[in-house]
């Protein structure tokens, strides 16, 4: 199956956070308050994905209030934090949504994402992912993590599904 065919089957887009939705940097102030920087086009890309009628979610190894706030802002209902065995949790998410692995696109950047990238019908590595993740992925973005990689993924899949032009007509 080629890349376009894999994209056409995707109904659910799941992503890691640190290194994918962000550049991987974490800032802690003197009070221990964490902050992260998100790329606005990635957020808008997820809104476009939802506008097209598809589901998206976050599966991350860390727990962060910032992630909860960002997910709430974007209307992302599937949020799993503090997950070390991502593949098992993603299998549960697929069952809860009556989906098969072939209907899943997963975007990751580091070793903790390997099992889920292998499970997904469309496994995706961001441009600055570790070599092992890039090797396991079906697609590697040109954009780096936190620099528009998710937007690139959304456009890739929606174009393969032939709905991109319909979406942009609303703007």
Rosetta constraint file for C-alpha pairs under 8 A:
AtomPair CA 1 CA 5 HARMONIC 6.09 0.50
AtomPair CA 1 CA 6 HARMONIC 6.60 0.50
AtomPair CA 2 CA 6 HARMONIC 6.33 0.50
AtomPair CA 3 CA 7 HARMONIC 6.18 0.50
AtomPair CA 3 CA 138 HARMONIC 7.22 0.50
AtomPair CA 3 CA 139 HARMONIC 7.72 0.50
AtomPair CA 4 CA 8 HARMONIC 6.22 0.50
AtomPair CA 4 CA 157 HARMONIC 7.77 0.50
AtomPair CA 4 CA 160 HARMONIC 5.50 0.50
AtomPair CA 5 CA 9 HARMONIC 6.72 0.50
AtomPair CA 5 CA 160 HARMONIC 7.66 0.50
AtomPair CA 6 CA 10 HARMONIC 6.97 0.50
AtomPair CA 6 CA 102 HARMONIC 7.49 0.50
AtomPair CA 6 CA 121 HARMONIC 6.44 0.50
AtomPair CA 6 CA 122 HARMONIC 5.95 0.50
AtomPair CA 7 CA 105 HARMONIC 7.94 0.50
AtomPair CA 7 CA 122 HARMONIC 6.81 0.50
AtomPair CA 7 CA 156 HARMONIC 7.64 0.50
AtomPair CA 7 CA 157 HARMONIC 5.00 0.50
AtomPair CA 7 CA 158 HARMONIC 7.96 0.50
AtomPair CA 7 CA 160 HARMONIC 6.01 0.50
AtomPair CA 7 CA 161 HARMONIC 6.99 0.50
AtomPair CA 8 CA 157 HARMONIC 6.79 0.50
AtomPair CA 8 CA 160 HARMONIC 5.78 0.50
AtomPair CA 8 CA 161 HARMONIC 4.95 0.50
AtomPair CA 9 CA 102 HARMONIC 6.58 0.50
AtomPair CA 9 CA 103 HARMONIC 5.23 0.50
AtomPair CA 9 CA 104 HARMONIC 7.95 0.50
AtomPair CA 10 CA 102 HARMONIC 6.94 0.50
AtomPair CA 10 CA 103 HARMONIC 4.17 0.50
AtomPair CA 10 CA 104 HARMONIC 5.32 0.50
AtomPair CA 10 CA 105 HARMONIC 6.15 0.50
AtomPair CA 10 CA 121 HARMONIC 7.63 0.50
AtomPair CA 10 CA 122 HARMONIC 7.57 0.50
AtomPair CA 10 CA 157 HARMONIC 7.59 0.50
AtomPair CA 11 CA 54 HARMONIC 5.64 0.50
AtomPair CA 11 CA 55 HARMONIC 6.51 0.50
AtomPair CA 11 CA 103 HARMONIC 5.18 0.50
AtomPair CA 11 CA 104 HARMONIC 6.26 0.50
AtomPair CA 11 CA 105 HARMONIC 7.94 0.50
AtomPair CA 12 CA 54 HARMONIC 6.27 0.50
AtomPair CA 12 CA 55 HARMONIC 4.88 0.50
AtomPair CA 12 CA 56 HARMONIC 5.46 0.50
AtomPair CA 12 CA 57 HARMONIC 7.87 0.50
AtomPair CA 12 CA 103 HARMONIC 6.29 0.50
AtomPair CA 12 CA 104 HARMONIC 4.99 0.50
AtomPair CA 12 CA 105 HARMONIC 6.28 0.50
AtomPair CA 13 CA 54 HARMONIC 7.95 0.50
AtomPair CA 13 CA 55 HARMONIC 6.39 0.50
AtomPair CA 13 CA 56 HARMONIC 4.56 0.50
AtomPair CA 13 CA 57 HARMONIC 6.42 0.50
AtomPair CA 13 CA 104 HARMONIC 6.02 0.50
AtomPair CA 13 CA 105 HARMONIC 4.86 0.50
AtomPair CA 13 CA 106 HARMONIC 5.95 0.50
AtomPair CA 13 CA 107 HARMONIC 7.94 0.50
AtomPair CA 14 CA 56 HARMONIC 5.49 0.50
AtomPair CA 14 CA 57 HARMONIC 4.71 0.50
AtomPair CA 14 CA 58 HARMONIC 5.49 0.50
AtomPair CA 14 CA 59 HARMONIC 6.80 0.50
AtomPair CA 14 CA 104 HARMONIC 7.42 0.50
AtomPair CA 14 CA 105 HARMONIC 6.25 0.50
AtomPair CA 14 CA 106 HARMONIC 4.83 0.50
AtomPair CA 14 CA 107 HARMONIC 6.50 0.50
AtomPair CA 15 CA 20 HARMONIC 7.25 0.50
AtomPair CA 15 CA 21 HARMONIC 7.75 0.50
AtomPair CA 15 CA 57 HARMONIC 6.44 0.50
AtomPair CA 15 CA 58 HARMONIC 5.00 0.50
AtomPair CA 15 CA 59 HARMONIC 6.05 0.50
AtomPair CA 15 CA 60 HARMONIC 7.83 0.50
AtomPair CA 15 CA 106 HARMONIC 5.54 0.50
AtomPair CA 15 CA 107 HARMONIC 4.71 0.50
AtomPair CA 15 CA 108 HARMONIC 6.31 0.50
AtomPair CA 16 CA 20 HARMONIC 5.91 0.50
AtomPair CA 16 CA 21 HARMONIC 7.02 0.50
AtomPair CA 16 CA 58 HARMONIC 5.85 0.50
AtomPair CA 16 CA 59 HARMONIC 5.30 0.50
AtomPair CA 16 CA 60 HARMONIC 5.08 0.50
AtomPair CA 16 CA 107 HARMONIC 6.30 0.50
AtomPair CA 16 CA 108 HARMONIC 5.43 0.50
AtomPair CA 16 CA 109 HARMONIC 7.71 0.50
AtomPair CA 16 CA 113 HARMONIC 7.73 0.50
AtomPair CA 17 CA 21 HARMONIC 4.76 0.50
AtomPair CA 17 CA 22 HARMONIC 6.22 0.50
AtomPair CA 17 CA 58 HARMONIC 6.97 0.50
AtomPair CA 17 CA 59 HARMONIC 7.40 0.50
AtomPair CA 17 CA 60 HARMONIC 5.89 0.50
AtomPair CA 17 CA 67 HARMONIC 7.81 0.50
AtomPair CA 18 CA 22 HARMONIC 5.20 0.50
AtomPair CA 18 CA 23 HARMONIC 6.63 0.50
AtomPair CA 18 CA 24 HARMONIC 4.56 0.50
AtomPair CA 18 CA 25 HARMONIC 7.30 0.50
AtomPair CA 18 CA 60 HARMONIC 7.68 0.50
AtomPair CA 19 CA 23 HARMONIC 4.72 0.50
AtomPair CA 19 CA 24 HARMONIC 3.90 0.50
AtomPair CA 19 CA 25 HARMONIC 7.62 0.50
AtomPair CA 19 CA 108 HARMONIC 7.69 0.50
AtomPair CA 19 CA 109 HARMONIC 6.02 0.50
AtomPair CA 19 CA 110 HARMONIC 7.95 0.50
AtomPair CA 19 CA 129 HARMONIC 7.81 0.50
AtomPair CA 19 CA 145 HARMONIC 4.97 0.50
AtomPair CA 19 CA 146 HARMONIC 6.43 0.50
AtomPair CA 20 CA 24 HARMONIC 7.27 0.50
AtomPair CA 20 CA 107 HARMONIC 7.21 0.50
AtomPair CA 20 CA 108 HARMONIC 6.22 0.50
AtomPair CA 20 CA 109 HARMONIC 6.36 0.50
AtomPair CA 20 CA 126 HARMONIC 6.51 0.50
AtomPair CA 20 CA 144 HARMONIC 7.68 0.50
AtomPair CA 20 CA 145 HARMONIC 4.11 0.50
AtomPair CA 20 CA 146 HARMONIC 5.43 0.50
AtomPair CA 20 CA 149 HARMONIC 7.06 0.50
AtomPair CA 20 CA 150 HARMONIC 7.44 0.50
AtomPair CA 21 CA 38 HARMONIC 6.03 0.50
AtomPair CA 21 CA 39 HARMONIC 7.16 0.50
AtomPair CA 21 CA 42 HARMONIC 7.02 0.50
AtomPair CA 21 CA 145 HARMONIC 6.12 0.50
AtomPair CA 21 CA 146 HARMONIC 4.67 0.50
AtomPair CA 21 CA 147 HARMONIC 7.90 0.50
AtomPair CA 21 CA 149 HARMONIC 7.73 0.50
AtomPair CA 21 CA 150 HARMONIC 7.03 0.50
AtomPair CA 22 CA 36 HARMONIC 6.84 0.50
AtomPair CA 22 CA 37 HARMONIC 5.88 0.50
AtomPair CA 22 CA 38 HARMONIC 5.25 0.50
AtomPair CA 22 CA 39 HARMONIC 7.15 0.50
AtomPair CA 22 CA 145 HARMONIC 5.85 0.50
AtomPair CA 22 CA 146 HARMONIC 3.69 0.50
AtomPair CA 22 CA 147 HARMONIC 7.42 0.50
AtomPair CA 23 CA 37 HARMONIC 7.56 0.50
AtomPair CA 23 CA 144 HARMONIC 7.46 0.50
AtomPair CA 23 CA 145 HARMONIC 5.00 0.50
AtomPair CA 23 CA 146 HARMONIC 4.28 0.50
AtomPair CA 23 CA 147 HARMONIC 6.99 0.50
AtomPair CA 24 CA 145 HARMONIC 7.39 0.50
AtomPair CA 24 CA 146 HARMONIC 7.50 0.50
AtomPair CA 25 CA 36 HARMONIC 6.85 0.50
AtomPair CA 25 CA 37 HARMONIC 7.95 0.50
AtomPair CA 26 CA 34 HARMONIC 6.80 0.50
AtomPair CA 26 CA 35 HARMONIC 6.28 0.50
AtomPair CA 26 CA 36 HARMONIC 5.67 0.50
AtomPair CA 27 CA 34 HARMONIC 5.53 0.50
AtomPair CA 27 CA 35 HARMONIC 5.24 0.50
AtomPair CA 27 CA 36 HARMONIC 6.55 0.50
AtomPair CA 28 CA 32 HARMONIC 5.31 0.50
AtomPair CA 28 CA 33 HARMONIC 5.39 0.50
AtomPair CA 28 CA 34 HARMONIC 4.55 0.50
AtomPair CA 28 CA 35 HARMONIC 6.57 0.50
AtomPair CA 29 CA 33 HARMONIC 5.41 0.50
AtomPair CA 29 CA 34 HARMONIC 6.68 0.50
AtomPair CA 34 CA 64 HARMONIC 7.68 0.50
AtomPair CA 34 CA 66 HARMONIC 7.28 0.50
AtomPair CA 35 CA 66 HARMONIC 6.58 0.50
AtomPair CA 36 CA 66 HARMONIC 7.11 0.50
AtomPair CA 37 CA 146 HARMONIC 7.65 0.50
AtomPair CA 38 CA 42 HARMONIC 7.56 0.50
AtomPair CA 38 CA 43 HARMONIC 7.74 0.50
AtomPair CA 38 CA 146 HARMONIC 6.07 0.50
AtomPair CA 39 CA 43 HARMONIC 6.80 0.50
AtomPair CA 39 CA 146 HARMONIC 5.71 0.50
AtomPair CA 39 CA 147 HARMONIC 5.93 0.50
AtomPair CA 39 CA 148 HARMONIC 6.29 0.50
AtomPair CA 40 CA 44 HARMONIC 6.25 0.50
AtomPair CA 41 CA 45 HARMONIC 5.86 0.50
AtomPair CA 41 CA 148 HARMONIC 5.95 0.50
AtomPair CA 41 CA 151 HARMONIC 6.00 0.50
AtomPair CA 42 CA 46 HARMONIC 6.35 0.50
AtomPair CA 42 CA 146 HARMONIC 7.77 0.50
AtomPair CA 42 CA 147 HARMONIC 7.85 0.50
AtomPair CA 42 CA 148 HARMONIC 5.31 0.50
AtomPair CA 42 CA 149 HARMONIC 6.95 0.50
AtomPair CA 42 CA 150 HARMONIC 5.10 0.50
AtomPair CA 42 CA 151 HARMONIC 4.68 0.50
AtomPair CA 43 CA 47 HARMONIC 6.40 0.50
AtomPair CA 43 CA 74 HARMONIC 6.74 0.50
AtomPair CA 43 CA 151 HARMONIC 7.70 0.50
AtomPair CA 44 CA 48 HARMONIC 6.17 0.50
AtomPair CA 44 CA 151 HARMONIC 7.43 0.50
AtomPair CA 45 CA 49 HARMONIC 6.18 0.50
AtomPair CA 45 CA 150 HARMONIC 6.71 0.50
AtomPair CA 45 CA 151 HARMONIC 4.55 0.50
AtomPair CA 45 CA 154 HARMONIC 5.99 0.50
AtomPair CA 45 CA 155 HARMONIC 7.65 0.50
AtomPair CA 46 CA 50 HARMONIC 6.28 0.50
AtomPair CA 46 CA 56 HARMONIC 7.34 0.50
AtomPair CA 46 CA 74 HARMONIC 7.44 0.50
AtomPair CA 46 CA 150 HARMONIC 7.57 0.50
AtomPair CA 46 CA 151 HARMONIC 7.22 0.50
AtomPair CA 46 CA 154 HARMONIC 7.17 0.50
AtomPair CA 47 CA 51 HARMONIC 6.03 0.50
AtomPair CA 47 CA 74 HARMONIC 6.63 0.50
AtomPair CA 48 CA 52 HARMONIC 6.18 0.50
AtomPair CA 48 CA 154 HARMONIC 7.79 0.50
AtomPair CA 48 CA 167 HARMONIC 7.30 0.50
AtomPair CA 49 CA 53 HARMONIC 6.82 0.50
AtomPair CA 49 CA 54 HARMONIC 5.89 0.50
AtomPair CA 49 CA 55 HARMONIC 7.47 0.50
AtomPair CA 49 CA 56 HARMONIC 7.68 0.50
AtomPair CA 49 CA 154 HARMONIC 6.32 0.50
AtomPair CA 49 CA 158 HARMONIC 7.68 0.50
AtomPair CA 50 CA 54 HARMONIC 5.02 0.50
AtomPair CA 50 CA 55 HARMONIC 6.07 0.50
AtomPair CA 50 CA 56 HARMONIC 7.23 0.50
AtomPair CA 51 CA 167 HARMONIC 7.69 0.50
AtomPair CA 52 CA 163 HARMONIC 7.45 0.50
AtomPair CA 52 CA 167 HARMONIC 6.82 0.50
AtomPair CA 56 CA 76 HARMONIC 6.45 0.50
AtomPair CA 56 CA 77 HARMONIC 7.70 0.50
AtomPair CA 56 CA 78 HARMONIC 6.83 0.50
AtomPair CA 57 CA 76 HARMONIC 5.82 0.50
AtomPair CA 57 CA 77 HARMONIC 6.57 0.50
AtomPair CA 57 CA 78 HARMONIC 4.42 0.50
AtomPair CA 57 CA 79 HARMONIC 5.73 0.50
AtomPair CA 58 CA 71 HARMONIC 7.96 0.50
AtomPair CA 58 CA 76 HARMONIC 7.84 0.50
AtomPair CA 58 CA 78 HARMONIC 6.15 0.50
AtomPair CA 58 CA 79 HARMONIC 4.82 0.50
AtomPair CA 58 CA 80 HARMONIC 6.10 0.50
AtomPair CA 58 CA 81 HARMONIC 7.85 0.50
AtomPair CA 59 CA 79 HARMONIC 6.15 0.50
AtomPair CA 59 CA 80 HARMONIC 4.79 0.50
AtomPair CA 59 CA 81 HARMONIC 6.02 0.50
AtomPair CA 59 CA 83 HARMONIC 6.99 0.50
AtomPair CA 59 CA 86 HARMONIC 6.90 0.50
AtomPair CA 59 CA 90 HARMONIC 7.85 0.50
AtomPair CA 60 CA 80 HARMONIC 6.34 0.50
AtomPair CA 60 CA 81 HARMONIC 4.96 0.50
AtomPair CA 60 CA 82 HARMONIC 6.18 0.50
AtomPair CA 60 CA 83 HARMONIC 5.85 0.50
AtomPair CA 60 CA 84 HARMONIC 7.99 0.50
AtomPair CA 60 CA 86 HARMONIC 7.73 0.50
AtomPair CA 61 CA 81 HARMONIC 5.90 0.50
AtomPair CA 61 CA 82 HARMONIC 4.51 0.50
AtomPair CA 61 CA 83 HARMONIC 4.47 0.50
AtomPair CA 61 CA 84 HARMONIC 5.43 0.50
AtomPair CA 61 CA 86 HARMONIC 7.87 0.50
AtomPair CA 61 CA 112 HARMONIC 7.84 0.50
AtomPair CA 62 CA 81 HARMONIC 5.78 0.50
AtomPair CA 62 CA 82 HARMONIC 4.55 0.50
AtomPair CA 62 CA 83 HARMONIC 7.02 0.50
AtomPair CA 63 CA 67 HARMONIC 7.79 0.50
AtomPair CA 63 CA 81 HARMONIC 5.10 0.50
AtomPair CA 63 CA 82 HARMONIC 5.01 0.50
AtomPair CA 64 CA 68 HARMONIC 6.69 0.50
AtomPair CA 64 CA 81 HARMONIC 7.60 0.50
AtomPair CA 65 CA 69 HARMONIC 6.23 0.50
AtomPair CA 66 CA 70 HARMONIC 6.16 0.50
AtomPair CA 67 CA 71 HARMONIC 6.00 0.50
AtomPair CA 68 CA 72 HARMONIC 6.10 0.50
AtomPair CA 68 CA 79 HARMONIC 7.64 0.50
AtomPair CA 69 CA 73 HARMONIC 6.11 0.50
AtomPair CA 70 CA 74 HARMONIC 6.28 0.50
AtomPair CA 71 CA 75 HARMONIC 5.99 0.50
AtomPair CA 71 CA 76 HARMONIC 4.95 0.50
AtomPair CA 71 CA 77 HARMONIC 7.39 0.50
AtomPair CA 71 CA 79 HARMONIC 7.33 0.50
AtomPair CA 72 CA 76 HARMONIC 6.08 0.50
AtomPair CA 72 CA 77 HARMONIC 7.64 0.50
AtomPair CA 83 CA 89 HARMONIC 7.65 0.50
AtomPair CA 84 CA 112 HARMONIC 7.04 0.50
AtomPair CA 85 CA 89 HARMONIC 6.74 0.50
AtomPair CA 85 CA 112 HARMONIC 7.64 0.50
AtomPair CA 86 CA 90 HARMONIC 5.99 0.50
AtomPair CA 86 CA 112 HARMONIC 7.35 0.50
AtomPair CA 86 CA 113 HARMONIC 6.93 0.50
AtomPair CA 86 CA 115 HARMONIC 7.24 0.50
AtomPair CA 86 CA 116 HARMONIC 6.24 0.50
AtomPair CA 87 CA 91 HARMONIC 6.12 0.50
AtomPair CA 87 CA 113 HARMONIC 8.00 0.50
AtomPair CA 87 CA 115 HARMONIC 5.45 0.50
AtomPair CA 87 CA 116 HARMONIC 4.57 0.50
AtomPair CA 87 CA 119 HARMONIC 7.02 0.50
AtomPair CA 88 CA 92 HARMONIC 6.46 0.50
AtomPair CA 89 CA 93 HARMONIC 6.31 0.50
AtomPair CA 90 CA 94 HARMONIC 6.14 0.50
AtomPair CA 90 CA 116 HARMONIC 7.18 0.50
AtomPair CA 91 CA 95 HARMONIC 6.31 0.50
AtomPair CA 91 CA 101 HARMONIC 7.81 0.50
AtomPair CA 92 CA 96 HARMONIC 6.14 0.50
AtomPair CA 93 CA 97 HARMONIC 6.26 0.50
AtomPair CA 94 CA 98 HARMONIC 6.00 0.50
AtomPair CA 94 CA 99 HARMONIC 4.89 0.50
AtomPair CA 94 CA 100 HARMONIC 6.27 0.50
AtomPair CA 94 CA 101 HARMONIC 7.10 0.50
AtomPair CA 95 CA 99 HARMONIC 6.09 0.50
AtomPair CA 95 CA 100 HARMONIC 7.66 0.50
AtomPair CA 99 CA 103 HARMONIC 6.28 0.50
AtomPair CA 99 CA 104 HARMONIC 7.85 0.50
AtomPair CA 100 CA 104 HARMONIC 7.20 0.50
AtomPair CA 101 CA 119 HARMONIC 6.27 0.50
AtomPair CA 101 CA 120 HARMONIC 5.12 0.50
AtomPair CA 101 CA 121 HARMONIC 5.41 0.50
AtomPair CA 102 CA 120 HARMONIC 6.14 0.50
AtomPair CA 102 CA 121 HARMONIC 3.77 0.50
AtomPair CA 102 CA 122 HARMONIC 7.10 0.50
AtomPair CA 103 CA 120 HARMONIC 7.57 0.50
AtomPair CA 103 CA 121 HARMONIC 6.07 0.50
AtomPair CA 103 CA 122 HARMONIC 7.95 0.50
AtomPair CA 104 CA 120 HARMONIC 5.19 0.50
AtomPair CA 104 CA 121 HARMONIC 5.50 0.50
AtomPair CA 104 CA 122 HARMONIC 6.30 0.50
AtomPair CA 105 CA 120 HARMONIC 5.71 0.50
AtomPair CA 105 CA 121 HARMONIC 6.24 0.50
AtomPair CA 105 CA 122 HARMONIC 4.55 0.50
AtomPair CA 105 CA 123 HARMONIC 5.77 0.50
AtomPair CA 105 CA 124 HARMONIC 7.11 0.50
AtomPair CA 106 CA 116 HARMONIC 6.86 0.50
AtomPair CA 106 CA 117 HARMONIC 5.91 0.50
AtomPair CA 106 CA 120 HARMONIC 6.11 0.50
AtomPair CA 106 CA 122 HARMONIC 6.56 0.50
AtomPair CA 106 CA 123 HARMONIC 5.24 0.50
AtomPair CA 106 CA 124 HARMONIC 5.92 0.50
AtomPair CA 107 CA 117 HARMONIC 7.18 0.50
AtomPair CA 107 CA 123 HARMONIC 6.40 0.50
AtomPair CA 107 CA 124 HARMONIC 4.65 0.50
AtomPair CA 107 CA 125 HARMONIC 5.71 0.50
AtomPair CA 107 CA 126 HARMONIC 7.03 0.50
AtomPair CA 107 CA 150 HARMONIC 7.87 0.50
AtomPair CA 108 CA 113 HARMONIC 5.43 0.50
AtomPair CA 108 CA 114 HARMONIC 7.83 0.50
AtomPair CA 108 CA 117 HARMONIC 7.20 0.50
AtomPair CA 108 CA 124 HARMONIC 6.42 0.50
AtomPair CA 108 CA 125 HARMONIC 5.26 0.50
AtomPair CA 108 CA 126 HARMONIC 6.50 0.50
AtomPair CA 108 CA 129 HARMONIC 7.38 0.50
AtomPair CA 108 CA 133 HARMONIC 7.52 0.50
AtomPair CA 109 CA 113 HARMONIC 6.66 0.50
AtomPair CA 109 CA 125 HARMONIC 5.59 0.50
AtomPair CA 109 CA 126 HARMONIC 5.81 0.50
AtomPair CA 109 CA 128 HARMONIC 7.19 0.50
AtomPair CA 109 CA 129 HARMONIC 4.15 0.50
AtomPair CA 109 CA 130 HARMONIC 6.25 0.50
AtomPair CA 109 CA 133 HARMONIC 6.36 0.50
AtomPair CA 109 CA 145 HARMONIC 7.65 0.50
AtomPair CA 110 CA 114 HARMONIC 7.19 0.50
AtomPair CA 110 CA 129 HARMONIC 6.02 0.50
AtomPair CA 110 CA 130 HARMONIC 5.67 0.50
AtomPair CA 110 CA 132 HARMONIC 7.98 0.50
AtomPair CA 110 CA 133 HARMONIC 6.25 0.50
AtomPair CA 111 CA 130 HARMONIC 7.42 0.50
AtomPair CA 111 CA 132 HARMONIC 7.16 0.50
AtomPair CA 111 CA 133 HARMONIC 6.56 0.50
AtomPair CA 113 CA 117 HARMONIC 6.11 0.50
AtomPair CA 113 CA 133 HARMONIC 7.39 0.50
AtomPair CA 114 CA 118 HARMONIC 6.18 0.50
AtomPair CA 114 CA 132 HARMONIC 7.76 0.50
AtomPair CA 114 CA 133 HARMONIC 5.91 0.50
AtomPair CA 114 CA 136 HARMONIC 7.09 0.50
AtomPair CA 115 CA 119 HARMONIC 6.16 0.50
AtomPair CA 116 CA 120 HARMONIC 6.08 0.50
AtomPair CA 116 CA 123 HARMONIC 7.63 0.50
AtomPair CA 117 CA 122 HARMONIC 7.41 0.50
AtomPair CA 117 CA 123 HARMONIC 4.33 0.50
AtomPair CA 117 CA 124 HARMONIC 6.65 0.50
AtomPair CA 117 CA 133 HARMONIC 7.73 0.50
AtomPair CA 117 CA 136 HARMONIC 6.89 0.50
AtomPair CA 117 CA 137 HARMONIC 6.26 0.50
AtomPair CA 118 CA 123 HARMONIC 6.37 0.50
AtomPair CA 118 CA 136 HARMONIC 6.45 0.50
AtomPair CA 118 CA 137 HARMONIC 7.25 0.50
AtomPair CA 119 CA 123 HARMONIC 7.65 0.50
AtomPair CA 122 CA 137 HARMONIC 7.62 0.50
AtomPair CA 122 CA 138 HARMONIC 6.06 0.50
AtomPair CA 122 CA 139 HARMONIC 7.71 0.50
AtomPair CA 123 CA 136 HARMONIC 7.50 0.50
AtomPair CA 123 CA 137 HARMONIC 4.74 0.50
AtomPair CA 123 CA 138 HARMONIC 5.25 0.50
AtomPair CA 123 CA 139 HARMONIC 6.69 0.50
AtomPair CA 124 CA 134 HARMONIC 7.73 0.50
AtomPair CA 124 CA 137 HARMONIC 5.01 0.50
AtomPair CA 124 CA 138 HARMONIC 5.91 0.50
AtomPair CA 124 CA 139 HARMONIC 4.94 0.50
AtomPair CA 124 CA 140 HARMONIC 5.70 0.50
AtomPair CA 124 CA 141 HARMONIC 7.43 0.50
AtomPair CA 125 CA 129 HARMONIC 5.89 0.50
AtomPair CA 125 CA 133 HARMONIC 6.12 0.50
AtomPair CA 125 CA 134 HARMONIC 5.40 0.50
AtomPair CA 125 CA 137 HARMONIC 5.81 0.50
AtomPair CA 125 CA 139 HARMONIC 6.36 0.50
AtomPair CA 125 CA 140 HARMONIC 4.66 0.50
AtomPair CA 125 CA 141 HARMONIC 6.42 0.50
AtomPair CA 126 CA 134 HARMONIC 7.85 0.50
AtomPair CA 126 CA 140 HARMONIC 5.55 0.50
AtomPair CA 126 CA 141 HARMONIC 4.98 0.50
AtomPair CA 126 CA 142 HARMONIC 7.35 0.50
AtomPair CA 126 CA 143 HARMONIC 6.67 0.50
AtomPair CA 126 CA 144 HARMONIC 5.60 0.50
AtomPair CA 126 CA 145 HARMONIC 5.54 0.50
AtomPair CA 126 CA 149 HARMONIC 6.15 0.50
AtomPair CA 127 CA 140 HARMONIC 5.77 0.50
AtomPair CA 127 CA 141 HARMONIC 4.91 0.50
AtomPair CA 127 CA 142 HARMONIC 5.27 0.50
AtomPair CA 127 CA 143 HARMONIC 5.42 0.50
AtomPair CA 127 CA 144 HARMONIC 4.53 0.50
AtomPair CA 127 CA 145 HARMONIC 6.74 0.50
AtomPair CA 127 CA 149 HARMONIC 7.64 0.50
AtomPair CA 128 CA 144 HARMONIC 5.30 0.50
AtomPair CA 128 CA 145 HARMONIC 6.52 0.50
AtomPair CA 129 CA 133 HARMONIC 6.26 0.50
AtomPair CA 129 CA 134 HARMONIC 6.31 0.50
AtomPair CA 129 CA 145 HARMONIC 7.78 0.50
AtomPair CA 130 CA 134 HARMONIC 6.46 0.50
AtomPair CA 131 CA 135 HARMONIC 6.09 0.50
AtomPair CA 132 CA 136 HARMONIC 6.32 0.50
AtomPair CA 133 CA 137 HARMONIC 6.09 0.50
AtomPair CA 134 CA 139 HARMONIC 7.70 0.50
AtomPair CA 134 CA 140 HARMONIC 6.27 0.50
AtomPair CA 141 CA 149 HARMONIC 6.04 0.50
AtomPair CA 141 CA 152 HARMONIC 6.95 0.50
AtomPair CA 141 CA 153 HARMONIC 7.27 0.50
AtomPair CA 142 CA 149 HARMONIC 7.27 0.50
AtomPair CA 143 CA 147 HARMONIC 5.98 0.50
AtomPair CA 143 CA 148 HARMONIC 5.81 0.50
AtomPair CA 143 CA 149 HARMONIC 4.75 0.50
AtomPair CA 143 CA 152 HARMONIC 7.27 0.50
AtomPair CA 144 CA 148 HARMONIC 6.97 0.50
AtomPair CA 144 CA 149 HARMONIC 5.85 0.50
AtomPair CA 145 CA 149 HARMONIC 5.77 0.50
AtomPair CA 148 CA 152 HARMONIC 6.30 0.50
AtomPair CA 149 CA 153 HARMONIC 6.32 0.50
AtomPair CA 150 CA 154 HARMONIC 6.17 0.50
AtomPair CA 151 CA 155 HARMONIC 6.18 0.50
AtomPair CA 152 CA 156 HARMONIC 6.10 0.50
AtomPair CA 153 CA 157 HARMONIC 6.23 0.50
AtomPair CA 154 CA 158 HARMONIC 5.99 0.50
AtomPair CA 155 CA 159 HARMONIC 5.84 0.50
AtomPair CA 155 CA 164 HARMONIC 6.93 0.50
AtomPair CA 156 CA 160 HARMONIC 6.28 0.50
AtomPair CA 157 CA 161 HARMONIC 6.16 0.50
AtomPair CA 158 CA 162 HARMONIC 6.16 0.50
AtomPair CA 158 CA 163 HARMONIC 5.47 0.50
AtomPair CA 158 CA 164 HARMONIC 5.06 0.50
AtomPair CA 159 CA 163 HARMONIC 6.05 0.50
AtomPair CA 159 CA 164 HARMONIC 4.93 0.50
AtomPair CA 159 CA 165 HARMONIC 7.69 0.50
AtomPair CA 163 CA 167 HARMONIC 6.34 0.50
AtomPair CA 164 CA 168 HARMONIC 6.32 0.50
AtomPair CA 165 CA 169 HARMONIC 6.20 0.50
AtomPair CA 166 CA 170 HARMONIC 7.29 0.50
AtomPair CA 167 CA 171 HARMONIC 7.90 0.50
